[in-house]
Amino acid sequence: MPEIRSIVREQVVHTSPDAPLTDVAQLMDDEQVGSVVVVEDDRPQGIVTDRDITISAVARGEDPEAKTAADVMSEDLVTVEADSGIFDVLRTMEESNVRRIPATDSDGTLAGIVTFDDFVVLLGREFKLLSDVVEAKIPPYEHA
């Protein structure tokens, strides 16, 4: 079974736990991402999503300049090892109800991140390969 390492994004947008929430939001905007991994000593501690910022700060009338990444991050962070199988990671994501999951090396340091979108792209590529095989064995479609 292929390992998650084959699709993991090694360039992870990350921040420290004490980063002001406004800086985290600006980082998301600058990097065009919907989440930032909170890292301390090269180990993932949590994740902040654009939804976390919206719900935990803005919707509740809190001052986002007075909050930090640690204040709103998901503390029950689910991670997988970068050598995990793709289906195991999908199962973990489904069971944990998450759309993005940091991958770690065997020593627990951040190795990358994989998202639901990455799996959609992978599946699309696999379907394309399958359709190429099928189309090679059937007569061409004729359009009227």
DSSP file with accessible surface (Angstrom, degrees, kcal/mol):
  #  RESIDUE AA STRUCTURE BP1 BP2  ACC     N-H-->O    O-->H-N    N-H-->O    O-->H-N    TCO  KAPPA ALPHA  PHI   PSI    X-CA   Y-CA   Z-CA
    1    1 A M              0   0  137      0, 0.0     0, 0.0     0, 0.0     0, 0.0   0.000 360.0 360.0 360.0 134.5    0.0    0.0    0.0
    2    2 A P        -     0   0   78      0, 0.0    84,-2.3     0, 0.0    85,-0.3  -0.272 360.0-120.3 -62.3 147.2    1.4    3.4   -0.9
    3    3 A E  B >   -A   85   0A  91     82,-0.2     3,-1.8     1,-0.1    82,-0.3  -0.564  15.5-119.8 -87.2 154.1    2.6    5.6    2.0
    4    4 A I  G >> S+     0   0    0     80,-3.2     3,-2.4     1,-0.3     4,-1.5   0.781 106.0  79.3 -62.1 -25.0    1.2    9.0    2.7
    5    5 A R  G 34 S+     0   0   86     77,-1.3    -1,-0.3    79,-0.3    78,-0.1   0.800  80.3  68.9 -55.5 -24.8    4.7   10.4    2.2
    6    6 A S  G <4 S+     0   0   84     -3,-1.8    -1,-0.3     1,-0.2    -2,-0.2   0.718 116.0  21.3 -70.6 -19.0    4.0   10.2   -1.6
    7    7 A I  T <4 S+     0   0   30     -3,-2.4    -1,-0.2    -4,-0.2    -2,-0.2   0.428  91.7 121.5-125.6  -1.7    1.4   13.0   -1.3
    8    8 A V     <  -     0   0   15     -4,-1.5     2,-0.7    74,-0.1   106,-0.2  -0.343  62.6-126.8 -67.2 140.7    2.2   14.8    1.9
    9    9 A R  B     -B  113   0B 140    104,-3.1   104,-1.7     1,-0.2    -1,-0.1  -0.835  19.6-167.2 -88.1 116.3    3.0   18.5    1.5
   10   10 A E  S    S+     0   0  125     -2,-0.7     2,-1.2   102,-0.2    -1,-0.2   0.750  71.8  77.0 -78.5 -24.7    6.4   19.1    3.1
   11   11 A Q  S    S-     0   0  175    102,-0.1     2,-0.5     2,-0.0    -1,-0.1  -0.732  71.0-175.2 -87.8  95.2    6.1   22.9    3.1
   12   12 A V        -     0   0   19     -2,-1.2     2,-0.6    98,-0.1    24,-0.1  -0.803  26.3-132.0 -97.9 129.2    3.8   23.4    6.0
   13   13 A V        +     0   0   28     -2,-0.5    24,-2.3    22,-0.2     2,-0.3  -0.699  46.3 164.2 -76.0 120.7    2.5   26.8    6.9
   14   14 A H  E     -e   37   0C 107     -2,-0.6     2,-0.3    22,-0.2    24,-0.2  -0.907  23.2-173.9-140.5 166.3    3.1   27.0   10.6
   15   15 A T  E     -e   38   0C  24     22,-2.2    24,-3.2    -2,-0.3     9,-0.0  -0.909  31.6 -94.5-149.3 173.8    3.2   29.3   13.6
   16   16 A S    >   -     0   0   46     -2,-0.3     3,-1.6    22,-0.2    53,-0.3  -0.582  36.1-112.2 -92.9 159.5    4.1   29.4   17.3
   17   17 A P  T 3  S+     0   0   20      0, 0.0    53,-2.5     0, 0.0    54,-0.3   0.824 115.9  53.3 -60.6 -29.5    1.5   29.0   20.0
   18   18 A D  T 3  S+     0   0  116     51,-0.2     3,-0.1    50,-0.2     0, 0.0   0.398  77.9 124.6 -91.4   7.7    2.0   32.6   21.2
   19   19 A A  S <  S-     0   0    9     -3,-1.6    50,-2.1     1,-0.1    51,-0.2  -0.427  70.7-108.8 -66.7 132.6    1.4   34.2   17.7
   20   20 A P  B >>  -H   68   0D  47      0, 0.0     4,-1.9     0, 0.0     3,-0.6  -0.353  23.2-122.6 -60.8 143.3   -1.3   36.8   17.8
   21   21 A L  H 3> S+     0   0    1     46,-2.8     4,-2.7    43,-0.6     5,-0.2   0.847 111.9  58.3 -59.6 -34.1   -4.5   35.7   16.0
   22   22 A T  H 3> S+     0   0   49     42,-0.6     4,-2.2    45,-0.3    -1,-0.3   0.891 106.2  49.4 -64.7 -35.5   -4.3   38.6   13.6
   23   23 A D  H <> S+     0   0   95     -3,-0.6     4,-2.5     2,-0.2    -1,-0.2   0.884 109.7  51.5 -67.8 -38.8   -0.9   37.5   12.5
   24   24 A V  H  X S+     0   0    0     -4,-1.9     4,-2.4     2,-0.2    -2,-0.2   0.933 110.5  48.2 -63.4 -45.0   -2.2   33.9   12.0
   25   25 A A  H  X S+     0   0   39     -4,-2.7     4,-2.2     1,-0.2    -2,-0.2   0.910 111.8  49.6 -62.7 -41.0   -5.0   35.3    9.9
   26   26 A Q  H  X S+     0   0   96     -4,-2.2     4,-3.1     2,-0.2    -1,-0.2   0.902 109.0  52.8 -64.7 -39.3   -2.6   37.4    7.9
   27   27 A L  H  X S+     0   0   45     -4,-2.5     4,-2.6     2,-0.2    -2,-0.2   0.920 108.3  50.4 -61.9 -43.4   -0.4   34.4    7.4
   28   28 A M  H  X>S+     0   0   11     -4,-2.4     5,-1.9     2,-0.2     4,-0.9   0.915 113.0  46.7 -59.8 -43.1   -3.3   32.4    6.0
   29   29 A D  H ><5S+     0   0  112     -4,-2.2     3,-0.6     2,-0.2    -2,-0.2   0.940 113.5  47.5 -64.8 -47.0   -4.1   35.2    3.7
   30   30 A D  H 3<5S+     0   0  100     -4,-3.1    -2,-0.2     1,-0.2    -1,-0.2   0.885 120.4  37.4 -61.5 -41.1   -0.5   35.6    2.5
   31   31 A E  H 3<5S-     0   0  109     -4,-2.6    -1,-0.2    -5,-0.2    -2,-0.2   0.450 104.8-127.9 -92.1  -4.7    0.0   31.8    2.0
   32   32 A Q  T <<5 +     0   0  180     -4,-0.9     2,-0.3    -3,-0.6    -3,-0.2   0.926  63.0 131.7  55.6  51.6   -3.6   31.3    0.6
   33   33 A V      < -     0   0   55     -5,-1.9    -1,-0.2    -6,-0.1    -2,-0.1  -0.882  58.6-141.4-127.4 161.9   -4.3   28.4    3.0
   34   34 A G  S    S+     0   0   21     -2,-0.3    16,-2.3    -3,-0.1    17,-0.3   0.359  83.1  36.2-104.2   3.0   -7.2   27.7    5.3
   35   35 A S  E     - F   0  49C  13     14,-0.2     2,-0.4    15,-0.1    14,-0.2  -0.994  57.3-157.0-153.8 156.1   -5.2   26.3    8.2
   36   36 A V  E     - F   0  48C   0     12,-2.5    12,-2.8    -2,-0.3     2,-0.4  -1.000  22.0-131.3-134.3 130.2   -1.9   26.8   10.1
   37   37 A V  E     -eF  14  47C   1    -24,-2.3   -22,-2.2    -2,-0.4     2,-0.6  -0.691  18.6-135.9 -82.3 132.6   -0.2   24.2   12.1
   38   38 A V  E     -eF  15  46C   0      8,-2.7     7,-3.7    -2,-0.4     8,-1.3  -0.814  30.0-172.6 -91.0 121.7    0.9   25.4   15.6
   39   39 A V  E     + F   0  44C  17    -24,-3.2     2,-0.4    -2,-0.6   -25,-0.0  -0.934  18.8 179.2-124.4 139.7    4.4   24.1   16.2
   40   40 A E  E >  S- F   0  43C 100      3,-2.3     3,-1.7    -2,-0.4   -24,-0.0  -0.989  80.3  -5.3-137.9 128.1    6.7   24.2   19.3
   41   41 A D  T 3  S-     0   0  140     -2,-0.4    -1,-0.1     1,-0.3     0, 0.0   0.892 128.7 -60.5  53.8  43.0   10.2   22.6   19.2
   42   42 A D  T 3  S+     0   0  119      1,-0.2    68,-2.6    67,-0.1    -1,-0.3   0.598 115.9 114.0  63.8  13.0    9.5   21.3   15.6
   43   43 A R  E <  S-F   40   0C 103     -3,-1.7    -3,-2.3    66,-0.2    -1,-0.2  -0.949  73.0-114.4-116.5 133.1    6.5   19.3   17.0
   44   44 A P  E     +F   39   0C  19      0, 0.0    -5,-0.2     0, 0.0     3,-0.1  -0.437  34.8 172.0 -66.4 132.4    2.9   19.9   16.0
   45   45 A Q  E     -     0   0C  76     -7,-3.7    32,-0.4     1,-0.4     2,-0.3   0.611  60.7 -32.7-110.5 -26.9    0.8   21.1   19.0
   46   46 A G  E     -F   38   0C   0     -8,-1.3    -8,-2.7    30,-0.1    -1,-0.4  -0.959  55.2-112.7-174.3-175.7   -2.4   22.1   17.4
   47   47 A I  E     -FG  37  74C  13     27,-0.7    27,-2.8    -2,-0.3     2,-0.5  -0.996  13.2-154.6-142.4 140.1   -4.0   23.5   14.3
   48   48 A V  E     -F   36   0C   0    -12,-2.8   -12,-2.5    -2,-0.4     2,-0.3  -0.982  15.9-168.7-115.3 126.2   -5.8   26.8   13.7
   49   49 A T  E  >  -F   35   0C  15     -2,-0.5     4,-1.9   -14,-0.2   -14,-0.2  -0.715  37.8-110.6-107.2 164.7   -8.3   26.9   10.8
   50   50 A D  H  > S+     0   0   85    -16,-2.3     4,-2.3    -2,-0.3     5,-0.1   0.876 122.4  55.6 -60.7 -32.4  -10.0   29.9    9.3
   51   51 A R  H  > S+     0   0  168    -17,-0.3     4,-3.2     2,-0.2     5,-0.4   0.903 102.4  55.0 -65.6 -41.1  -13.2   28.5   10.9
   52   52 A D  H  > S+     0   0   27      1,-0.2     4,-2.5     2,-0.2     5,-0.4   0.920 109.9  46.8 -57.6 -43.5  -11.5   28.5   14.3
   53   53 A I  H  X>S+     0   0   18     -4,-1.9     5,-1.7     2,-0.2     4,-1.5   0.941 114.8  46.6 -64.7 -44.9  -10.7   32.2   13.9
   54   54 A T  I  <>S+     0   0   74     -4,-2.3     5,-3.4     3,-0.2     6,-0.3   0.944 123.1  32.0 -63.5 -48.8  -14.2   33.0   12.7
   55   55 A I  I  <5S+     0   0   56     -4,-3.2     5,-0.5     3,-0.2    -2,-0.2   0.942 122.1  44.8 -76.4 -49.9  -16.1   31.1   15.5
   56   56 A S  I  <5S+     0   0   24     -4,-2.5    -3,-0.2    -5,-0.4    -1,-0.2   0.741 132.8   9.5 -73.1 -23.4  -13.7   31.5   18.4
   57   57 A A  I  <>S+     0   0    0     -4,-1.5     5,-2.4    -5,-0.4     4,-0.2   0.719 128.9  37.8-119.3 -62.9  -12.9   35.1   18.0
   58   58 A V  I > <S+     0   0   89     -5,-1.7     3,-1.8     1,-0.2    -3,-0.2   0.945 117.0  46.1 -65.4 -52.9  -15.0   37.1   15.5
   59   59 A A  T 3 <S+     0   0   72     -5,-3.4    -1,-0.2     1,-0.3    -4,-0.2   0.805 113.9  50.5 -63.9 -27.9  -18.5   35.5   16.1
   60   60 A R  T 3 5S-     0   0  161     -5,-0.5    -1,-0.3    -6,-0.3    -2,-0.2   0.349 114.6-115.3 -92.5   6.3  -18.1   35.7   19.8
   61   61 A G  T < 5 +     0   0   69     -3,-1.8    -3,-0.2    -4,-0.2    -2,-0.1   0.678  63.6 151.3  71.8  16.9  -17.2   39.3   19.7
   62   62 A E      < -     0   0   91     -5,-2.4    -1,-0.2     1,-0.1     3,-0.1  -0.437  55.4-106.8 -78.2 157.2  -13.7   38.7   21.1
   63   63 A D    >   -     0   0   92      1,-0.2     3,-1.7    -2,-0.1     4,-0.5  -0.736  24.7-158.4 -84.9 109.4  -10.8   40.9   20.2
   64   64 A P  G >  S+     0   0   40      0, 0.0     3,-0.7     0, 0.0   -42,-0.6   0.774  91.0  61.2 -63.1 -21.9   -8.7   38.9   17.8
   65   65 A E  G 3  S+     0   0  143      1,-0.2   -42,-0.1   -44,-0.2    -2,-0.0   0.730 103.1  51.0 -75.0 -18.6   -5.7   41.1   18.6
   66   66 A A  G <  S+     0   0   76     -3,-1.7     2,-0.3   -46,-0.1    -1,-0.2   0.491 101.0  78.1 -94.5  -4.7   -5.9   39.9   22.2
   67   67 A K    <   -     0   0   40     -3,-0.7   -46,-2.8    -4,-0.5   -45,-0.3  -0.737  64.1-152.1-106.2 155.2   -6.0   36.2   21.3
   68   68 A T  B >>  -H   20   0D  37     -2,-0.3     4,-0.8   -48,-0.3     3,-0.7  -0.712  35.1-100.4-116.8 171.8   -3.2   33.9   20.3
   69   69 A A  H >> S+     0   0    0    -50,-2.1     4,-1.9   -53,-0.3     3,-1.0   0.898 122.9  57.0 -57.0 -40.4   -3.0   30.8   18.2
   70   70 A A  H 34 S+     0   0   30    -53,-2.5    -1,-0.3     1,-0.2   -52,-0.1   0.814  98.9  61.4 -63.1 -28.7   -2.9   28.7   21.4
   71   71 A D  H <4 S+     0   0   91     -3,-0.7    -1,-0.2   -54,-0.3    -2,-0.2   0.786 120.0  21.4 -68.6 -28.8   -6.2   30.3   22.5
   72   72 A V  H << S+     0   0   11     -3,-1.0   -23,-0.2    -4,-0.8    -2,-0.2   0.499  93.2 116.9-120.0  -6.5   -8.2   28.9   19.5
   73   73 A M  S  < S-     0   0   29     -4,-1.9     2,-0.7    -5,-0.2   -25,-0.2  -0.224  75.0-104.2 -67.3 153.6   -6.2   26.0   18.2
   74   74 A S  B     -G   47   0C  39    -27,-2.8   -27,-0.7     1,-0.2     3,-0.3  -0.697  35.4-169.8 -74.1 113.7   -7.6   22.5   18.1
   75   75 A E  S    S+     0   0  145     -2,-0.7     2,-1.3     1,-0.2    -1,-0.2   0.734  75.0  70.7 -82.6 -23.5   -5.7   20.9   21.0
   76   76 A D  S    S-     0   0  136     -3,-0.1    -1,-0.2     2,-0.0   -30,-0.1  -0.308  79.0-178.2 -87.9  52.6   -6.8   17.4   20.4
   77   77 A L        -     0   0   41     -2,-1.3     2,-0.5   -32,-0.4    24,-0.1  -0.283  17.4-149.4 -60.6 130.5   -4.6   17.3   17.3
   78   78 A V        +     0   0   40     18,-0.1     2,-0.3    -2,-0.0    -1,-0.1  -0.878  22.3 175.0-100.6 128.7   -4.6   14.1   15.3
   79   79 A T        -     0   0   58     -2,-0.5     2,-0.3    22,-0.2    24,-0.2  -0.872  15.6-156.0-127.1 164.0   -1.4   13.3   13.5
   80   80 A V  E     -c  103   0B  12     22,-1.9    24,-2.6    -2,-0.3     2,-0.3  -0.950  29.2-103.7-133.1 156.4   -0.1   10.4   11.5
   81   81 A E  E >   -c  104   0B  93     -2,-0.3     3,-2.4    22,-0.2   -77,-0.2  -0.597  29.5-123.4 -77.9 144.3    3.3    9.1   10.8
   82   82 A A  T 3  S+     0   0    1     22,-2.8   -77,-1.3     1,-0.3   -76,-0.1   0.704 111.6  58.9 -62.3 -18.3    4.6   10.0    7.3
   83   83 A D  T 3  S+     0   0   77     21,-0.3    -1,-0.3   -79,-0.2    22,-0.1   0.383  81.1 119.0 -92.2   5.4    5.2    6.3    6.6
   84   84 A S  S <  S-     0   0   34     -3,-2.4   -80,-3.2     1,-0.1   -79,-0.3  -0.327  72.8-101.4 -68.4 152.5    1.5    5.4    7.3
   85   85 A G  B  >  -A    3   0A  11    -82,-0.3     4,-2.1     1,-0.1   -82,-0.2  -0.418  25.9-119.5 -73.1 150.0   -0.5    3.9    4.5
   86   86 A I  H  > S+     0   0   12    -84,-2.3     4,-2.5     1,-0.2     5,-0.2   0.910 113.4  49.1 -57.6 -45.1   -2.8    6.1    2.5
   87   87 A F  H  > S+     0   0  122    -85,-0.3     4,-2.4     1,-0.2    -1,-0.2   0.880 108.8  53.6 -67.4 -33.8   -5.9    4.0    3.5
   88   88 A D  H  > S+     0   0   72      2,-0.2     4,-2.4     1,-0.2    -1,-0.2   0.902 109.9  48.1 -64.5 -39.2   -5.0    4.1    7.1
   89   89 A V  H  X S+     0   0    0     -4,-2.1     4,-2.9     2,-0.2    -2,-0.2   0.930 110.7  50.5 -68.0 -43.0   -4.7    7.9    7.0
   90   90 A L  H  X S+     0   0   63     -4,-2.5     4,-2.5     1,-0.2    -2,-0.2   0.922 111.4  48.9 -59.3 -42.5   -8.1    8.2    5.3
   91   91 A R  H  X S+     0   0  124     -4,-2.4     4,-2.9     2,-0.2     5,-0.2   0.924 111.2  49.7 -63.6 -42.6   -9.6    6.0    7.9
   92   92 A T  H  X S+     0   0   38     -4,-2.4     4,-2.2     1,-0.2    -2,-0.2   0.916 110.9  49.4 -62.6 -43.4   -8.0    8.1   10.7
   93   93 A M  H  X>S+     0   0    9     -4,-2.9     5,-2.0     2,-0.2     4,-0.8   0.921 113.3  46.8 -62.7 -42.0   -9.3   11.3    9.1
   94   94 A E  H ><5S+     0   0  140     -4,-2.5     3,-0.7    -5,-0.2    -2,-0.2   0.942 114.0  46.6 -65.9 -46.7  -12.8    9.8    8.8
   95   95 A E  H 3<5S+     0   0  135     -4,-2.9    -1,-0.2     1,-0.2    -2,-0.2   0.834 118.4  42.1 -64.9 -32.6  -12.8    8.5   12.4
   96   96 A S  H 3<5S-     0   0   47     -4,-2.2    -1,-0.2    -5,-0.2    -2,-0.2   0.480 104.9-129.2 -93.0  -5.8  -11.5   11.8   13.7
   97   97 A N  T <<5 +     0   0  152     -4,-0.8     2,-0.3    -3,-0.7    -3,-0.2   0.924  59.6 139.0  56.1  49.9  -13.8   13.9   11.5
   98   98 A V      < -     0   0   50     -5,-2.0    -1,-0.2    -6,-0.1    -2,-0.1  -0.921  47.5-159.1-123.5 152.3  -10.9   16.1   10.2
   99   99 A R  S    S+     0   0  133     -2,-0.3    17,-3.0     1,-0.2     2,-0.3   0.443  82.3  36.8-105.6  -6.9  -10.1   17.4    6.7
  100  100 A R  E     - D   0 115B  66     15,-0.3    15,-0.2    16,-0.1    -1,-0.2  -0.993  63.9-173.9-146.0 145.7   -6.4   18.0    7.2
  101  101 A I  E     - D   0 114B   0     13,-2.8    13,-2.0    -2,-0.3   -22,-0.2  -0.975  21.5-129.3-147.5 123.7   -3.9   16.1    9.2
  102  102 A P  E     - D   0 113B   0      0, 0.0   -22,-1.9     0, 0.0     2,-0.4  -0.472  21.8-143.6 -69.4 144.4   -0.2   16.8   10.0
  103  103 A A  E     -cD  80 112B   0      9,-2.9     8,-3.2   -24,-0.2     9,-1.7  -0.888  16.6-162.7-107.6 140.6    2.3   14.0    9.3
  104  104 A T  E     -cD  81 110B  11    -24,-2.6   -22,-2.8    -2,-0.4   -21,-0.3  -0.847  19.2-117.0-120.8 157.2    5.2   13.5   11.6
  105  105 A D    >   -     0   0   53      4,-2.6     3,-2.5    -2,-0.3     6,-0.1  -0.355  49.9 -89.7 -77.4 173.1    8.5   11.6   11.3
  106  106 A S  T 3  S+     0   0  101      1,-0.3    -1,-0.1     2,-0.1   -25,-0.0   0.764 128.9  57.2 -61.3 -21.9    9.1    8.7   13.7
  107  107 A D  T 3  S-     0   0   92      2,-0.1    -1,-0.3     1,-0.0     0, 0.0   0.401 120.8-106.2 -89.8   4.4   10.6   11.1   16.3
  108  108 A G  S <  S+     0   0   25     -3,-2.5     2,-0.2     1,-0.3    -2,-0.1   0.448  74.1 137.6  89.9  -0.4    7.4   13.2   16.3
  109  109 A T        -     0   0   29    -66,-0.2    -4,-2.6     1,-0.1    -1,-0.3  -0.507  66.5 -91.3 -79.5 151.6    8.7   16.2   14.4
  110  110 A L  E     + D   0 104B  38    -68,-2.6    -6,-0.3    -6,-0.2    -1,-0.1  -0.424  46.7 169.3 -65.4 124.4    6.6   17.8   11.7
  111  111 A A  E     -     0   0B  17     -8,-3.2     2,-0.3     1,-0.4    -7,-0.2   0.620  57.8 -63.7-108.3 -22.5    7.2   16.2    8.3
  112  112 A G  E     - D   0 103B   0     -9,-1.7    -9,-2.9  -101,-0.1    -1,-0.4  -0.987  47.1 -96.2 165.4-166.3    4.3   17.7    6.4
  113  113 A I  E     -BD   9 102B  15   -104,-1.7  -104,-3.1    -2,-0.3     2,-0.4  -0.989  18.7-161.1-146.1 148.1    0.5   17.9    6.1
  114  114 A V  E     - D   0 101B   0    -13,-2.0   -13,-2.8    -2,-0.3     2,-0.3  -0.990  13.2-165.2-131.6 140.5   -2.1   16.1    4.0
  115  115 A T  E >>  - D   0 100B  27     -2,-0.4     4,-1.3   -15,-0.2     3,-0.6  -0.805  37.6-106.0-122.8 165.9   -5.6   17.4    3.3
  116  116 A F  H 3> S+     0   0   94    -17,-3.0     4,-1.9    -2,-0.3     3,-0.4   0.898 120.6  58.6 -54.0 -41.5   -8.8   16.1    2.0
  117  117 A D  H 3> S+     0   0   94    -18,-0.3     4,-2.4     1,-0.2    -1,-0.2   0.859  98.9  57.8 -59.5 -36.6   -8.2   18.0   -1.2
  118  118 A D  H <> S+     0   0   10     -3,-0.6     4,-2.3     1,-0.2    -1,-0.2   0.888 106.7  48.6 -61.9 -37.5   -4.9   16.1   -1.7
  119  119 A F  H  X S+     0   0   16     -4,-1.3     4,-2.8    -3,-0.4    -1,-0.2   0.871 108.4  53.4 -70.3 -36.4   -6.8   12.9   -1.7
  120  120 A V  H  X S+     0   0   77     -4,-1.9     4,-2.5     2,-0.2    -2,-0.2   0.937 111.0  46.6 -62.8 -44.1   -9.4   14.3   -4.2
  121  121 A V  H  X S+     0   0   70     -4,-2.4     4,-2.3     2,-0.2    -2,-0.2   0.936 113.0  49.6 -63.3 -45.3   -6.5   15.2   -6.6
  122  122 A L  H  X S+     0   0   37     -4,-2.3     4,-2.3     1,-0.2    -2,-0.2   0.936 111.8  48.1 -58.9 -46.3   -4.9   11.7   -6.1
  123  123 A L  H  X S+     0   0   98     -4,-2.8     4,-2.8     1,-0.2     5,-0.2   0.910 109.4  53.2 -63.3 -41.2   -8.2   10.0   -6.8
  124  124 A G  H  X S+     0   0   41     -4,-2.5     4,-2.1     1,-0.2    -1,-0.2   0.911 109.5  48.7 -59.6 -42.7   -8.7   12.1   -9.9
  125  125 A R  H  X S+     0   0  167     -4,-2.3     4,-2.2     2,-0.2    -1,-0.2   0.901 111.2  49.9 -64.5 -40.9   -5.3   11.2  -11.2
  126  126 A E  H  X S+     0   0   94     -4,-2.3     4,-2.3     2,-0.2    -2,-0.2   0.918 110.3  49.8 -65.4 -41.7   -6.0    7.5  -10.6
  127  127 A F  H  X S+     0   0  123     -4,-2.8     4,-2.8     1,-0.2    -1,-0.2   0.890 108.4  54.0 -62.7 -38.0   -9.3    7.7  -12.4
  128  128 A K  H  X S+     0   0  118     -4,-2.1     4,-2.3    -5,-0.2    -1,-0.2   0.933 108.7  48.3 -62.1 -44.6   -7.6    9.4  -15.3
  129  129 A L  H  X S+     0   0  101     -4,-2.2     4,-1.8     1,-0.2    -2,-0.2   0.921 112.6  48.8 -61.7 -42.5   -5.1    6.5  -15.5
  130  130 A L  H  X S+     0   0  104     -4,-2.3     4,-2.4     1,-0.2    -2,-0.2   0.919 110.4  50.2 -63.7 -42.2   -7.9    4.0  -15.4
  131  131 A S  H  X S+     0   0   43     -4,-2.8     4,-3.2     1,-0.2     5,-0.2   0.885 106.9  55.4 -67.4 -33.9   -9.9    5.8  -18.1
  132  132 A D  H  X S+     0   0   63     -4,-2.3     4,-1.6     2,-0.2    -1,-0.2   0.908 108.9  48.0 -62.4 -40.8   -6.9    5.8  -20.3
  133  133 A V  H  X S+     0   0   94     -4,-1.8     4,-0.7     2,-0.2    -2,-0.2   0.943 114.4  45.7 -64.4 -46.4   -6.6    2.1  -20.0
  134  134 A V  H >< S+     0   0   84     -4,-2.4     3,-1.4     1,-0.2     4,-0.5   0.945 112.1  50.5 -62.8 -47.6  -10.3    1.6  -20.7
  135  135 A E  H >< S+     0   0  111     -4,-3.2     3,-0.8     1,-0.3    -1,-0.2   0.817 103.0  60.8 -63.7 -29.0  -10.3    4.0  -23.7
  136  136 A A  H 3< S+     0   0   81     -4,-1.6    -1,-0.3    -5,-0.2    -2,-0.2   0.748 108.7  44.3 -68.5 -20.2   -7.3    2.2  -25.2
  137  137 A K  T << S+     0   0  177     -3,-1.4    -1,-0.2    -4,-0.7    -2,-0.2   0.406 106.2  66.5-106.6  -1.1   -9.3   -1.0  -25.4
  138  138 A I  S <  S-     0   0   64     -3,-0.8     3,-0.1    -4,-0.5     0, 0.0  -0.871  89.7 -95.2-121.2 157.7  -12.6    0.3  -26.8
  139  139 A P        -     0   0  105      0, 0.0    -2,-0.1     0, 0.0     3,-0.1  -0.315  54.7 -92.2 -64.2 152.5  -13.6    1.9  -30.1
  140  140 A P        -     0   0  112      0, 0.0     2,-0.3     0, 0.0    -4,-0.0  -0.285  43.2-104.0 -64.7 149.8  -13.6    5.7  -30.2
  141  141 A Y        -     0   0  164     -3,-0.1     2,-0.5     1,-0.0    -3,-0.0  -0.560  30.9-143.8 -73.0 137.1  -16.8    7.4  -29.3
  142  142 A E        -     0   0  188     -2,-0.3     2,-0.4    -3,-0.1    -1,-0.0  -0.914  10.5-153.3-105.0 129.9  -18.6    8.9  -32.3
  143  143 A H              0   0  171     -2,-0.5    -2,-0.0     1,-0.0     0, 0.0  -0.846 360.0 360.0-104.5 136.4  -20.3   12.2  -31.9
  144  144 A A              0   0  155     -2,-0.4    -1,-0.0     0, 0.0     0, 0.0  -0.372 360.0 360.0 -81.8 360.0  -23.3   13.1  -34.0
